[in-house]
Amino acid sequence: MPASLPGRYPEVYAAASRDPEAFWLDAAKALDWSTAPSRAFDADQGPYGRWFPDGELNACHNAVDRHAEGARADQAAIRYDSPVTGTKRTITYGELRDEVATLAAVLADLGVARGDRVLLYMPMVPEALFGMLACARLGAVHSVVFGGFAANELAVRLDDARPKVVLAASCGIEPNRTVAYKPLLDAAIGTASHKPEACLILQRPHCAAQLTEGRDRDWAEAVAAARAEGRRAECVPVAATDPLYVLYTSGTTGKPKGVVRDTGGYLAALAWSMPNLYGVAPGETYFCASDIGWVVGHSYIVYAPLVHGCTTVLYEGKPVGTPDAGALWRVVSETGAVCLFTAPTALRAIKKEDPRGERVGDHDLSAFRSLFLAGERADPDSVAWAERVLDRPVIDHWWQTETGWPIAGNPLGLGLLPVKHGSTCVPMPGYRVEILDEGGKPVPPDTMGTIAIRLPLPPGCLPTLWGSDERMRSSYLATFPGYYDTSDAGVIDADGYITVLGRTDDIINVAGHRLSTGGMEAVLAGHPDVAECAVIGIRDSLKGEVPCGFVVLKAQVARDPAEIERELVAKVRDEIGPVAAFKLALTVPRLPKTRSGKILRATMKRIADHEPWTMPATIDDASVLDEIGASLEQRGIGEA
């Protein structure tokens, strides 16, 4: 890593590389331990090793009780804002401790103990956070499934995690509809071979659920009874290597992979990231506009802000449509958030609806310091737009469900490094990132290859997959011995900056040339009329694959789409060259996305290639795929 970069980053990264044992033991001092670790790492445990092997602690104590018992008792822990229900609520650390301790007593009465699993199927309401923290309080392992997930997908997770209890709500609220959760939960339990012993159901007034006799309990009634009797559960110390949660991510075989998150390493990494990467101090307000169903929500709505003693914002709404493209700026203003973390897709949606950034000026953002982006590649044009309208640092950073916290980013707390649009900047301490060729050999700077991380992974990353060390090895460690395979493609430049170009599946082979669809997307996104885009490789009998670009135009664009499509083809040819064989750009009303905003490129490709495909479990609106099929059919590609 070049030492010429400004700020404290070079020396901090070098210290973590030179003596990781000392570095992470020092970082662990940010936590309260019931038994402090005497060593940071044991290479003989698990597929590649385990962090803080002899330490004991409790995640709920670190996130809640130590603040509630100290000077932060009356500080806001959670600021809940729900434009879809017109509800706002502030919960102090003292109140949070009381809610969580009481709910944990209810779970204990249902038989939940250390090591048991509890599945959560919840919307973005405070009770979802109470549930996660109550599990952690008991030493139980929570597994959050995105609220409204399809019944068959929920059943698969029930069978894999085998939870003793399910925490669910009667419904979720979308801007234009109410999604009844209980029928989906009932269908999943009916299909699954594993049956939970009990379900605790939060009845929301928008859609009351019919409770199943003998299995279901009313959440509010159970909590009220425990509170009336003064029953509260205390924090149970667990081994640092014990799992805090299991979070499922898609598997190539169709069976989801249960990413295990250990307790001690995870909390230590999150505690380090808040001041050093995000530049946020205890007592300040941090706003992560994600969902607790995703890893971003686990890490930066729940655990990191609370462990660090911040106020976290819980937002039940959308970046646009609740009510307009100024929704996130309103929440930032009203909560006094100093940092906003959202997805590039959200930023593009805001830019599409408010291309001049007029909604920014409607709100007082005087406390606001930085915008962080992650979840999908941030195109340079959108980053530059946000920098211009916000006049603040806009930082694209990169990580995965598996890693639990950022692999690379611009460490605001150590001193902002020069920004390179399109790059996710430099690796965080503990991540020894390299670019490898297909044979597993490191490549020169600015050469595209697979992004791999030299083992061991730093604290916070997955130690294994639920129930299968062998699947962990075959999925992540076998391709390049001694490395974790990210399955992302990219480059590292001479300054050590990492640019993620897309999944390795998104590297297409055009007449023997390996080309990045992400690079083409960056070119398309630079067109002034394009709001968002996606490039896929379509099977071609002559060249093997040829790229096809799908573009969504900005809201106010009135030009002929065919003219814009011709300009886009010429733009790719000019900036990447004829080797890209880019000849097809299609304007479409919208792109198919998951509920977290990731574009479903693989499904689009299967439709274009006439391959069998199944409806993605996480799709936000299934009808978009019909629109994509129709657009392809109009050009003689794929089928409607």
CORQUIZI-V861257 format. One record per residue. N is the residue number from 1. PHI is phi as a letter, one per 30 degrees, with the letter a starting at -180 (* if undefined). PSI is psi in whole degrees, -180 to 180 (NA if undefined). OMEGA is omega in whole degrees, 0 to 359 (* if undefined). Layout:
N;PHI;PSI;OMEGA
N;PHI;PSI;OMEGA
//
This chain:
1;*;124;182
2;e;133;179
3;d;-3;184
4;d;-9;179
5;d;146;182
6;d;171;176
7;i;-170;184
8;d;-7;186
9;e;-51;184
10;e;-43;182
11;d;-35;180
12;d;-45;179
13;d;-41;180
14;d;-39;179
15;d;-41;179
16;d;-33;180
17;d;-38;185
18;d;-42;183
19;b;75;182
20;e;-31;179
21;e;-51;181
22;d;-40;183
23;d;-49;186
24;d;-27;172
25;d;-37;177
26;d;-43;178
27;d;-34;182
28;d;-14;179
29;d;-12;177
30;d;-11;183
31;c;160;169
32;c;124;180
33;c;137;170
34;d;-31;169
35;b;109;183
36;d;142;180
37;d;142;176
38;c;-14;177
39;b;154;186
40;d;-35;191
41;b;142;174
42;b;107;184
43;d;-11;184
44;c;-3;179
45;c;141;173
46;i;-175;182
47;d;-31;178
48;b;-3;180
49;k;170;179
50;b;147;182
51;c;143;177
52;h;56;191
53;d;-24;182
54;c;15;179
55;c;155;174
56;b;141;180
57;a;179;175
58;b;129;184
59;d;-39;180
60;d;-40;177
61;e;-44;182
62;d;-31;182
63;d;-24;189
64;b;-65;193
65;d;-42;184
66;d;-27;176
67;d;-41;181
68;d;-28;180
69;d;-2;182
70;c;-146;187
71;d;-11;184
72;c;11;184
73;e;-39;183
74;c;3;177
75;d;145;176
76;d;127;173
77;c;-41;182
78;b;130;169
79;c;106;183
80;c;128;181
81;b;116;183
82;b;90;177
83;d;-22;181
84;d;-19;176
85;c;-4;182
86;i;35;185
87;c;137;171
88;b;145;182
89;a;138;175
90;c;131;182
91;b;120;180
92;d;169;178
93;d;-38;178
94;d;-44;178
95;d;-37;180
96;d;-44;178
97;e;-43;181
98;d;-43;179
99;d;-46;185
100;d;-42;180
101;d;-37;179
102;d;-45;178
103;d;-37;178
104;d;-35;177
105;d;-38;176
106;d;-45;179
107;d;-40;178
108;d;-39;177
109;d;-28;178
110;d;5;175
111;j;6;182
112;d;129;180
113;b;178;181
114;e;130;178
115;j;-17;177
116;d;154;177
117;c;145;175
118;b;126;180
119;c;134;178
120;c;133;181
121;b;79;197
122;b;152;170
123;d;-174;182
124;d;76;179
125;b;157;182
126;e;-34;181
127;d;-27;177
128;d;-41;177
129;d;-40;177
130;e;-42;182
131;d;-45;179
132;d;-47;183
133;d;-32;177
134;d;-39;175
135;d;-49;180
136;e;-34;181
137;d;-38;182
138;d;-6;186
139;i;13;177
140;d;162;184
141;c;117;179
142;c;150;176
143;b;108;184
144;c;128;174
145;c;132;183
146;e;127;180
147;e;133;181
148;i;2;176
149;e;148;181
150;e;148;186
151;d;-41;182
152;d;-37;178
153;d;-38;177
154;d;-38;180
155;d;-40;179
156;d;-39;180
157;d;-34;174
158;d;-43;182
159;d;-31;182
160;d;-45;182
161;d;-28;180
162;h;59;183
163;d;147;175
164;d;-37;184
165;b;149;172
166;c;132;172
167;c;123;184
168;b;162;174
169;c;161;180
170;d;-28;183
171;a;166;170
172;c;155;183
173;c;120;173
174;c;165;183
175;e;-34;185
176;b;12;181
177;a;161;173
178;c;130;181
179;c;113;179
180;d;118;181
181;d;-36;189
182;d;-44;177
183;d;-35;178
184;d;-42;178
185;d;-44;180
186;d;-42;180
187;d;-40;180
188;d;-45;180
189;d;-37;178
190;d;-33;181
191;d;-37;186
192;d;148;175
193;d;-28;177
194;d;130;179
195;c;120;176
196;d;151;182
197;d;-28;182
198;a;155;173
199;b;131;177
200;c;118;190
201;c;121;174
202;d;112;180
203;d;116;174
204;c;142;186
205;d;-18;183
206;d;-21;182
207;a;93;181
208;d;144;182
209;c;149;174
210;d;120;183
211;d;141;179
212;d;121;184
213;d;136;178
214;i;-17;181
215;b;-44;188
216;c;141;173
217;b;147;175
218;d;122;185
219;e;-55;185
220;d;-41;181
221;d;-42;181
222;d;-41;180
223;d;-42;180
224;d;-39;180
225;d;-42;179
226;d;-39;180
227;d;-42;180
228;d;-31;180
229;c;0;178
230;i;25;182
231;d;127;179
232;b;144;178
233;c;141;177
234;d;165;180
235;d;135;180
236;c;116;177
237;d;140;177
238;b;164;175
239;d;144;178
240;e;-28;180
241;d;-5;177
242;d;148;180
243;d;137;172
244;d;-42;178
245;a;165;170
246;b;128;180
247;b;126;187
248;d;138;176
249;b;160;186
250;d;141;176
251;c;149;182
252;d;-23;180
253;d;-1;184
254;j;-26;177
255;d;123;182
256;d;151;179
257;c;127;179
258;d;99;179
259;d;122;180
260;c;135;175
261;c;119;177
262;d;167;189
263;d;-55;188
264;d;-49;181
265;d;-40;181
266;d;-50;182
267;d;-36;179
268;d;-43;180
269;d;-43;179
270;d;-42;180
271;d;-36;177
272;d;-38;187
273;d;-33;187
274;d;-52;179
275;d;-32;190
276;d;-40;177
277;d;-52;186
278;d;-15;177
279;i;35;183
280;c;137;182
281;c;155;173
282;e;142;181
283;j;-18;178
284;d;165;182
285;c;131;183
286;b;130;185
287;c;109;174
288;c;112;184
289;c;64;178
290;b;-155;179
291;b;146;181
292;d;-11;176
293;d;-14;182
294;c;164;182
295;d;-35;179
296;e;-41;179
297;d;-41;176
298;e;-49;188
299;d;-44;192
300;c;6;161
301;c;-41;188
302;c;-76;197
303;d;-50;186
304;d;-51;180
305;d;-41;183
306;d;-42;177
307;e;-37;183
308;d;-5;179
309;i;27;178
310;c;174;166
311;c;126;179
312;c;144;180
313;c;128;177
314;c;110;189
315;c;117;176
316;c;80;183
317;a;-169;182
318;b;162;177
319;d;-27;174
320;b;153;176
321;j;-5;177
322;b;64;4
323;c;-14;187
324;b;-171;183
325;d;2;176
326;c;10;187
327;e;-47;182
328;d;-37;180
329;d;-35;176
330;d;-46;182
331;d;-42;176
332;e;-46;182
333;d;-48;186
334;d;-29;180
335;c;-13;184
336;i;28;182
337;d;136;178
338;c;-19;184
339;b;135;174
340;c;132;178
341;b;118;179
342;b;-177;183
343;c;149;175
344;e;-33;179
345;d;-40;178
346;d;-42;179
347;d;-42;179
348;d;-37;177
349;d;-40;178
350;d;-44;180
351;d;-38;180
352;d;-42;183
353;d;-26;185
354;b;66;189
355;d;-25;179
356;c;0;178
357;i;30;184
358;d;-29;182
359;d;-23;179
360;d;-42;182
361;d;-9;180
362;d;-9;190
363;b;150;178
364;d;107;181
365;c;29;186
366;d;-28;180
367;d;-14;188
368;d;130;185
369;c;-30;188
370;a;151;174
371;c;125;177
372;c;142;181
373;b;139;174
374;a;164;179
375;j;-29;178
376;a;162;182
377;e;129;178
378;d;116;181
379;d;143;184
380;e;-35;183
381;d;-41;180
382;d;-37;177
383;d;-44;179
384;d;-39;178
385;d;-47;181
386;d;-40;177
387;e;-40;184
388;d;-47;185
389;d;-25;181
390;c;-27;184
391;h;45;179
392;b;162;177
393;d;133;175
394;c;114;192
395;c;117;174
396;d;125;177
397;b;165;194
398;b;134;173
399;a;-178;186
400;b;163;173
401;e;-41;184
402;d;-34;185
403;d;-26;175
404;i;-22;177
405;a;169;191
406;d;137;171
407;d;-43;183
408;b;149;178
409;a;178;177
410;c;108;191
411;d;89;185
412;e;-39;183
413;d;-20;178
414;c;-3;183
415;j;116;184
416;e;128;177
417;d;161;177
418;e;137;182
419;d;133;172
420;b;109;183
421;e;133;182
422;j;-17;181
423;c;146;175
424;c;15;174
425;i;-136;196
426;c;158;179
427;d;146;176
428;d;160;180
429;e;138;180
430;j;-21;178
431;c;110;177
432;c;93;190
433;c;135;177
434;b;157;174
435;c;125;184
436;c;148;173
437;d;-177;185
438;d;-20;178
439;c;3;179
440;i;15;180
441;c;139;177
442;d;144;181
443;c;163;180
444;d;163;177
445;e;147;178
446;i;20;176
447;c;129;183
448;d;142;176
449;a;-166;178
450;d;133;176
451;d;122;180
452;b;154;181
453;c;124;181
454;d;135;179
455;d;150;2
456;d;153;171
457;d;152;180
458;d;172;175
459;e;150;178
460;j;-26;180
461;d;163;182
462;d;132;173
463;d;-25;180
464;a;-178;172
465;c;149;185
466;e;119;175
467;i;7;184
468;a;92;171
469;d;-35;183
470;d;-39;178
471;d;-34;174
472;e;-48;181
473;d;-47;184
474;d;-31;182
475;d;-35;191
476;b;-25;191
477;c;-11;187
478;d;-31;186
479;d;-46;180
480;b;95;182
481;e;133;182
482;j;-2;182
483;b;156;166
484;c;125;180
485;d;114;181
486;d;-17;187
487;i;17;172
488;c;148;177
489;c;149;179
490;a;-168;179
491;b;157;170
492;b;129;183
493;c;-176;185
494;d;-20;178
495;d;1;181
496;i;8;179
497;d;136;180
498;c;130;173
499;c;119;179
500;c;123;184
501;c;-10;179
502;k;176;176
503;d;152;179
504;d;-25;175
505;d;-19;181
506;c;6;171
507;d;116;184
508;c;153;182
509;c;106;181
510;c;106;179
511;h;43;177
512;i;-6;179
513;c;126;178
514;d;116;186
515;b;147;181
516;c;125;174
517;d;-28;178
518;d;-38;177
519;d;-39;178
520;d;-38;177
521;d;-38;179
522;d;-37;178
523;d;-46;180
524;d;-41;182
525;d;-21;179
526;d;-8;177
527;d;135;187
528;d;-19;182
529;c;-4;186
530;c;127;177
531;d;-45;177
532;a;164;186
533;a;166;174
534;a;139;178
535;c;133;175
536;b;160;173
537;c;127;180
538;c;137;181
539;e;136;180
540;b;130;185
541;d;-26;182
542;c;-50;187
543;c;-3;184
544;j;-62;174
545;b;150;172
546;b;146;182
547;d;148;174
548;b;127;181
549;c;130;174
550;c;129;183
551;b;140;172
552;c;127;184
553;d;156;177
554;d;156;191
555;e;-36;187
556;c;3;183
557;d;126;181
558;c;6;182
559;d;163;177
560;d;120;180
561;e;-35;181
562;d;-36;179
563;d;-42;179
564;d;-40;179
565;d;-41;178
566;d;-39;178
567;d;-37;181
568;d;-41;177
569;d;-44;180
570;d;-36;182
571;d;-44;178
572;d;-41;179
573;d;-39;181
574;d;-41;189
575;c;-27;178
576;c;-36;176
577;j;165;180
578;d;-23;182
579;e;-26;180
580;d;-20;181
581;h;38;183
582;d;110;184
583;b;-2;186
584;b;115;172
585;b;129;182
586;c;125;173
587;d;132;181
588;b;156;181
589;d;-33;183
590;a;167;181
591;c;145;177
592;d;132;185
593;b;158;168
594;d;172;180
595;d;-17;176
596;c;0;174
597;j;4;179
598;d;135;181
599;d;135;184
600;d;69;184
601;d;-40;183
602;d;-40;178
603;d;-41;177
604;e;-41;180
605;d;-42;180
606;d;-38;177
607;d;-45;181
608;d;-33;183
609;c;9;180
610;i;31;180
611;c;152;176
612;d;143;178
613;b;154;177
614;c;154;180
615;d;121;179
616;d;136;184
617;d;-28;186
618;c;9;185
619;d;141;182
620;d;-42;181
621;b;107;186
622;d;-26;184
623;d;-18;180
624;d;-33;181
625;d;-33;174
626;d;-39;179
627;d;-41;179
628;d;-45;179
629;d;-41;180
630;d;-40;179
631;d;-41;178
632;d;-41;181
633;d;-37;178
634;d;-27;178
635;c;8;179
636;i;24;182
637;b;140;175
638;i;-157;182
639;a;150;181
640;d;NA;*
//
